[in-house]
Amino acid sequence: MKSINEFYKLQDAEEYFEFFDVNYDEKLVNVKRFHILREYGNLIKKGFENFKEENQLFDFLKFSLLKVYGDFKNGYSPSAADVWKMYDGNKLMGCLSCTPTPGNSCGC
């Protein structure tokens, strides 16, 4: 059985899909990886603290990945304004590889 500690070590988009045994289109992930990871991170940060049991947390994390991937697979594309909001000059706002933990936010 997979653990939440294993989830915290994931970094690449493909690792998330493989961790949850989710089939994905490699071409889509290669083109949209930045946006998929960004949206996934935003989504899980909103609900991460609401789950005390690991199995419920895993269900939430997998559902969130499926939702974000489904959005992009169905043609969602962020506008240029949305992309620019992610930047502050040359500094990326937030961190793509950080995974929130209960009571601990990203240190970026």
C-alpha positions as CSV (number, residue, x, y, z in Angstrom):
1,M,0.0,0.0,0.0
2,K,1.2,3.5,-0.9
3,S,1.8,6.0,1.9
4,I,1.3,9.8,2.2
5,N,5.1,10.0,2.7
6,E,5.6,8.5,-0.8
7,F,3.2,11.1,-2.2
8,Y,5.2,13.9,-0.6
9,K,8.3,12.8,-2.6
10,L,6.6,13.0,-6.0
11,Q,7.8,15.8,-8.3
12,D,7.1,15.1,-12.0
13,A,3.6,15.2,-13.4
14,E,4.1,11.6,-14.6
15,E,4.9,10.5,-11.1
16,Y,1.5,11.7,-9.9
17,F,-0.4,9.8,-12.6
18,E,1.7,6.6,-12.0
19,F,1.3,6.9,-8.2
20,F,-2.5,6.9,-8.6
21,D,-2.5,4.4,-11.5
22,V,-4.2,6.9,-13.7
23,N,-3.8,6.5,-17.5
24,Y,-2.8,9.7,-19.2
25,D,-1.9,11.1,-22.6
26,E,1.9,11.6,-22.6
27,K,1.7,14.3,-25.3
28,L,-0.9,16.3,-23.4
29,V,1.2,16.1,-20.2
30,N,4.4,17.1,-22.0
31,V,2.7,20.2,-23.4
32,K,0.6,21.2,-20.3
33,R,2.7,19.9,-17.4
34,F,3.4,23.3,-15.9
35,H,-0.3,24.2,-16.0
36,I,-1.5,20.8,-14.8
37,L,0.9,20.8,-11.8
38,R,0.0,24.4,-11.0
39,E,-3.8,23.8,-11.1
40,Y,-3.4,20.5,-9.2
41,G,-1.4,22.2,-6.5
42,N,-3.9,25.0,-6.2
43,L,-6.8,22.5,-5.9
44,I,-5.2,20.3,-3.3
45,K,-4.1,23.2,-1.1
46,K,-7.8,24.2,-0.8
47,G,-8.9,20.9,0.6
48,F,-5.8,19.2,2.0
49,E,-6.5,20.0,5.7
50,N,-10.1,18.7,5.6
51,F,-9.1,15.0,5.7
52,K,-7.9,13.2,8.8
53,E,-7.9,9.7,7.5
54,E,-5.3,8.7,4.9
55,N,-7.7,6.8,2.7
56,Q,-10.0,9.8,2.4
57,L,-7.0,12.0,1.7
58,F,-5.8,9.6,-1.1
59,D,-9.3,9.7,-2.6
60,F,-9.3,13.5,-2.6
61,L,-5.8,13.7,-4.1
62,K,-6.7,11.2,-6.9
63,F,-10.0,12.9,-7.6
64,S,-8.3,16.3,-7.8
65,L,-5.7,15.0,-10.2
66,L,-8.4,13.4,-12.4
67,K,-10.4,16.7,-12.3
68,V,-7.5,18.8,-13.4
69,Y,-6.3,16.4,-16.0
70,G,-9.9,16.1,-17.3
71,D,-10.2,19.8,-17.6
72,F,-7.1,20.1,-19.8
73,K,-8.0,17.0,-21.8
74,N,-11.4,18.6,-22.5
75,G,-9.7,21.7,-23.9
76,Y,-9.2,24.0,-20.9
77,S,-6.4,26.4,-21.5
78,P,-5.5,29.2,-19.2
79,S,-5.6,32.7,-20.7
80,A,-2.5,34.7,-21.2
81,A,-3.6,36.9,-18.2
82,D,-3.9,33.8,-16.0
83,V,-0.4,32.7,-17.0
84,W,1.1,36.2,-16.3
85,K,-0.5,36.2,-12.9
86,M,1.7,33.3,-12.0
87,Y,4.8,35.5,-12.4
88,D,6.2,38.4,-10.4
89,G,8.8,39.8,-12.7
90,N,11.2,36.9,-13.3
91,K,10.2,35.1,-10.1
92,L,7.6,32.3,-10.3
93,M,4.8,32.8,-7.8
94,G,4.7,29.7,-5.7
95,C,6.5,26.5,-6.2
96,L,5.5,23.7,-8.6
97,S,7.2,20.9,-6.8
98,C,6.1,21.6,-3.3
99,T,3.3,19.5,-1.8
100,P,1.5,21.0,1.1
101,T,1.4,19.0,4.4
102,P,-1.1,19.5,7.2
103,G,0.0,22.5,9.2
104,N,3.0,23.2,6.9
105,S,2.9,25.4,3.8
106,C,5.4,25.8,1.1
107,G,8.5,27.7,2.0
108,C,9.0,29.2,-1.4
